[in-house]
Amino acid sequence: METLMDAPALNARLASGQRTVLLDVRWKLGDPDGRRHYLDAHIPGAVYVDLPTELAEPAEPARGRHPLPPLPSLQAAARRWGIRTGDVVVAYDDAGNTSAARAWWMLRNAGFRSVCLLDGGLAAWRRAGLPLRGGQEEPAPGDVTLTDGAMPVIDRAQAADWANQGVLLDARAGERYRGEVEPVDPRAGHIPGAVSAPTTENLDDAGRFLPARDLRQRFARLGADGETPTAVYCGSGVTAAHQIAALEIAGITAALFPGSFSEWSNDPSLTVATGAPAGTVPAGTVTSAEGSVAV
């Protein structure tokens, strides 16, 4: 299945009665009110997905701020969301899919292939003048059976050595990569050898993913050319999934470091680098609002 579905295509699918499960994954660092936003207005039929409790386990220093939940927990959540075998699932948020991509990646990793992102998220749906409604949706329970391990992942030992064999992309805001600021993790900076590749640069001004050609050019400049082994991390493994979606659109397969910098920076035995690599122009300087979603 394609990585993205646009708002007109989703609307046509819903109007035709084709079975579709909509996941509203509104969550941003510093904004704990995703559920309230959902209750105020969401795409009709969408079920709310709570990222901190359904797409993550409680934080652990050894596993990061948003550890991946075990497969039985994810399967139980997917069935609560109403997902059945053979369904098409469309995930969205209101921040350029920077949180919805977590659900996309987790379902894909669990062997569920027919899942995509609503390109442009809720903003694109609104711009198209399509209907919204409030309140809580109560889907019938699903019956999906999930597996595990369908997407490539790396651990901290592999992350430490990754720059020697390929390219390790840091999806956080540039100022966090350089160690100028660090709002949540115990040390500021980046994994040595990583390349700054802010997630927000995957998107246009309307919050839609850039065209595949533009993404291929962007990642090629960063060293991810489709031939070089590529891995991605962020602060806690959330927006790194967005980077992996962008790489997939560009035709590039990439591995995720689930614990990301929140796991790395909690281990005092691991080195943290700061600044921009010698001979490079610091990239990814973004506004604080953009930086707030790079987690």
DOVOGU-420368 format. One line per field, with one value per residue (C-alpha): x negated, y, z negated; residue in one letter; chain; residue number from 1. Coordinates in steps of 0.25 Angstrom, whole numbers, plus 2048, in hexadecimal, padded with zeros to 3 digits. Example, Ala and Ser with C-alpha at 12.3 -4.5 7.8 and 13.67 -1.06 7.14 Angstrom:
east <- 7CF	7C9
north <- 7EE	7FC
up <- 7E1	7E3
aa <- A	S
ch <- A	A
i <- 1	2
This chain:
east <- 800	7FB	7F6	7FF	80E	813	820	828	825	828	835	839	835	83E	849	849	84A	83D	839	82F	829	825	81B	81A	80D	80C	800	7F5	7EA	7EF	7FE	805	813	813	820	827	823	829	836	838	836	831	833	841	83E	830	82C	822	815	80E	7FF	7F9	801	805	7F9	7EE	7EB	7E7	7D9	7CD	7BF	7BA	7C5	7C8	7D4	7DD	7DA	7E1	7EC	7EC	7F3	7FF	802	801	80B	814	814	816	822	828	826	82F	824	828	820	821	824	81D	818	816	80F	80E	80B	80B	7FC	7F7	7F9	7ED	7F4	7FD	7F1	7EF	7FB	7F8	7EA	7EF	7FA	7F1	7E7	7F2	7F4	800	7FD	80A	808	804	804	80E	804	805	80D	819	815	817	824	829	823	82B	838	83B	844	83F	847	845	846	841	842	845	840	844	838	82E	828	81B	80F	802	7F3	7E6	7D9	7DE	7D6	7C7	7C2	7B5	7B0	7A7	79A	79E	7A1	793	78C	796	78E	783	78C	797	79E	7A5	7B0	7B4	7C2	7C3	7C2	7B4	7B2	7B4	7AB	7A0	7A2	7A6	7B3	7B9	7C7	7C9	7BD	7B2	7A6	7A6	7A0	7A1	79B	78D	78D	79C	7A0	7AB	7B7	7C3	7D0	7D7	7CF	7D7	7E3	7E8	7EE	7FC	7F7	7F7	7EB	7E2	7E3	7DB	7D1	7CE	7CD	7C3	7BB	7BB	7B7	7AC	7A6	7A6	79F	7AB	7AB	7B3	7A6	7A0	7A5	7AE	7B3	7BB	7BD	7C4	7C6	7CF	7D2	7DF	7DB	7D0	7DC	7E0	7D2	7D3	7E0	7DA	7CE	7D8	7DF	7D1	7CF	7C5	7C6	7C1	7C0	7C5	7BE	7CA	7C4	7BD	7B6	7BE	7B8	7AA	7A9	7AD	7A1	795	78B	78F	789	792	78D	790	790	790	786	779	77B	78A	794	79D	7AA	7B8	7B9	7C8	7D2	7D5	7E3	7DD	7D3	7DE	7E3	7D5	7D6
north <- 800	80E	816	822	824	832	838	837	828	825	82D	825	818	81B	820	813	80B	803	7FE	808	80A	818	81B	829	829	838	83A	844	846	851	84F	844	847	83E	837	844	849	83C	83D	84B	847	83C	835	82D	81F	821	81B	822	81B	820	820	820	814	80C	80E	80E	808	811	817	810	815	808	809	818	821	819	80A	802	7F9	7EA	7E4	7DF	7ED	7F3	7E8	7EA	7F9	7F7	7EE	7F9	803	7F9	7F4	7E7	7DE	7E4	7F2	7FF	808	817	81E	82D	838	848	849	845	836	837	82F	827	821	819	812	80F	80A	801	7FB	7F9	7F3	7E9	7E4	7EC	7F2	7F9	805	813	822	82D	836	844	83E	845	852	84C	847	854	85C	853	857	849	846	844	840	840	836	828	81D	80F	805	7F6	7EE	7E9	7DB	7DF	7D5	7DC	7D7	7DE	7E2	7E6	7F3	7F4	7F9	7FC	7FC	806	7FD	7FD	80C	80E	808	80C	818	80E	806	810	81D	81F	82A	833	837	841	850	855	85D	850	849	853	853	862	85E	851	852	844	83B	83A	83E	847	844	838	82A	82B	82A	82D	837	842	83F	847	840	84D	84E	842	84B	857	864	85D	851	847	83E	844	83C	830	836	842	838	82F	83C	840	832	831	83E	838	82B	822	81F	811	80A	80E	807	811	812	81D	821	82D	831	825	81D	825	82E	825	81D	829	829	81B	81D	829	820	815	81F	822	813	811	807	80B	805	80B	80D	80C	811	81D	828	827	819	81D	829	821	818	81F	816	81B	827	833	83C	84B	855	853	84A	851	856	856	861	860	85B	85A	867	867	86F	86B	867	85D	858	855	84A	843	839
up <- 800	803	7F7	7F9	7FC	7FF	7F9	806	807	7F9	7FA	807	800	7F4	7FD	804	7F8	7F9	7EB	7E6	7D7	7D4	7C9	7C3	7BC	7B8	7AE	7AD	7A3	79A	79E	795	79B	7A7	7A2	79F	7AD	7B3	7AB	7B0	7BF	7C7	7D4	7D3	7CE	7C9	7BC	7B3	7B1	7A4	7A8	79A	795	7A1	7AA	79F	792	786	787	782	783	789	794	796	794	79D	79D	7A7	7A0	7A1	7AD	7A4	79F	7AE	7B3	7A7	7AB	7BA	7B7	7AE	7B9	7C2	7CB	7D2	7DB	7E9	7E5	7EA	7DF	7E1	7D6	7D4	7CA	7CB	7CB	7D9	7D5	7CB	7C1	7CA	7D1	7C3	7C5	7D4	7D1	7C5	7CE	7D9	7D0	7CB	7D9	7DC	7EA	7EE	7E5	7EA	7E6	7EA	7F1	7EA	7DF	7D9	7DF	7ED	7EA	7E4	7F0	7F9	7F2	7EE	7E2	7D3	7C7	7B8	7AD	7AB	7B6	7B1	7BB	7BB	7B6	7C1	7C3	7C9	7C6	7C6	7C7	7C4	7CB	7D8	7D8	7D6	7C8	7C2	7B3	7AC	7B0	7BE	7BE	7B8	7C4	7CF	7D4	7D7	7E1	7E5	7E2	7D5	7D6	7CA	7CC	7C1	7C2	7C6	7B9	7B1	7BA	7B8	7A9	7A8	7A1	79B	795	790	791	786	790	79C	7A9	7B3	7B5	7BA	7CA	7CB	7D6	7D3	7DB	7D4	7D6	7D9	7E6	7EC	7ED	7F5	7EF	7EF	7E7	7F2	7F6	801	80E	80F	818	80F	803	80B	80E	7FF	7FA	804	7FF	7F1	7F6	7F7	806	805	806	7F9	7EC	7E5	7D7	7D0	7C2	7BB	7AD	7A9	7B5	7B9	7C4	7C9	7CF	7D7	7DD	7E0	7E7	7EF	7F3	7F7	800	806	809	7FD	7F2	7E5	7D7	7CA	7BD	7B4	7A7	7AF	7A8	79B	799	79E	795	789	78A	784	78B	799	79F	7A3	7AE	7AF	7BA	7C9	7D0	7D5	7E3	7E3	7E2	7D6	7DC	7D6	7CE	7CC	7C3	7B5	7BA	7C4	7BA	7B1	7B9	7BB	7B0
aa <- M	E	T	L	M	D	A	P	A	L	N	A	R	L	A	S	G	Q	R	T	V	L	L	D	V	R	W	K	L	G	D	P	D	G	R	R	H	Y	L	D	A	H	I	P	G	A	V	Y	V	D	L	P	T	E	L	A	E	P	A	E	P	A	R	G	R	H	P	L	P	P	L	P	S	L	Q	A	A	A	R	R	W	G	I	R	T	G	D	V	V	V	A	Y	D	D	A	G	N	T	S	A	A	R	A	W	W	M	L	R	N	A	G	F	R	S	V	C	L	L	D	G	G	L	A	A	W	R	R	A	G	L	P	L	R	G	G	Q	E	E	P	A	P	G	D	V	T	L	T	D	G	A	M	P	V	I	D	R	A	Q	A	A	D	W	A	N	Q	G	V	L	L	D	A	R	A	G	E	R	Y	R	G	E	V	E	P	V	D	P	R	A	G	H	I	P	G	A	V	S	A	P	T	T	E	N	L	D	D	A	G	R	F	L	P	A	R	D	L	R	Q	R	F	A	R	L	G	A	D	G	E	T	P	T	A	V	Y	C	G	S	G	V	T	A	A	H	Q	I	A	A	L	E	I	A	G	I	T	A	A	L	F	P	G	S	F	S	E	W	S	N	D	P	S	L	T	V	A	T	G	A	P	A	G	T	V	P	A	G	T	V	T	S	A	E	G	S	V	A	V
ch <- A	A	A	A	A	A	A	A	A	A	A	A	A	A	A	A	A	A	A	A	A	A	A	A	A	A	A	A	A	A	A	A	A	A	A	A	A	A	A	A	A	A	A	A	A	A	A	A	A	A	A	A	A	A	A	A	A	A	A	A	A	A	A	A	A	A	A	A	A	A	A	A	A	A	A	A	A	A	A	A	A	A	A	A	A	A	A	A	A	A	A	A	A	A	A	A	A	A	A	A	A	A	A	A	A	A	A	A	A	A	A	A	A	A	A	A	A	A	A	A	A	A	A	A	A	A	A	A	A	A	A	A	A	A	A	A	A	A	A	A	A	A	A	A	A	A	A	A	A	A	A	A	A	A	A	A	A	A	A	A	A	A	A	A	A	A	A	A	A	A	A	A	A	A	A	A	A	A	A	A	A	A	A	A	A	A	A	A	A	A	A	A	A	A	A	A	A	A	A	A	A	A	A	A	A	A	A	A	A	A	A	A	A	A	A	A	A	A	A	A	A	A	A	A	A	A	A	A	A	A	A	A	A	A	A	A	A	A	A	A	A	A	A	A	A	A	A	A	A	A	A	A	A	A	A	A	A	A	A	A	A	A	A	A	A	A	A	A	A	A	A	A	A	A	A	A	A	A	A	A	A	A	A	A	A	A	A	A	A	A	A	A	A	A	A
i <- 1	2	3	4	5	6	7	8	9	10	11	12	13	14	15	16	17	18	19	20	21	22	23	24	25	26	27	28	29	30	31	32	33	34	35	36	37	38	39	40	41	42	43	44	45	46	47	48	49	50	51	52	53	54	55	56	57	58	59	60	61	62	63	64	65	66	67	68	69	70	71	72	73	74	75	76	77	78	79	80	81	82	83	84	85	86	87	88	89	90	91	92	93	94	95	96	97	98	99	100	101	102	103	104	105	106	107	108	109	110	111	112	113	114	115	116	117	118	119	120	121	122	123	124	125	126	127	128	129	130	131	132	133	134	135	136	137	138	139	140	141	142	143	144	145	146	147	148	149	150	151	152	153	154	155	156	157	158	159	160	161	162	163	164	165	166	167	168	169	170	171	172	173	174	175	176	177	178	179	180	181	182	183	184	185	186	187	188	189	190	191	192	193	194	195	196	197	198	199	200	201	202	203	204	205	206	207	208	209	210	211	212	213	214	215	216	217	218	219	220	221	222	223	224	225	226	227	228	229	230	231	232	233	234	235	236	237	238	239	240	241	242	243	244	245	246	247	248	249	250	251	252	253	254	255	256	257	258	259	260	261	262	263	264	265	266	267	268	269	270	271	272	273	274	275	276	277	278	279	280	281	282	283	284	285	286	287	288	289	290	291	292	293	294	295
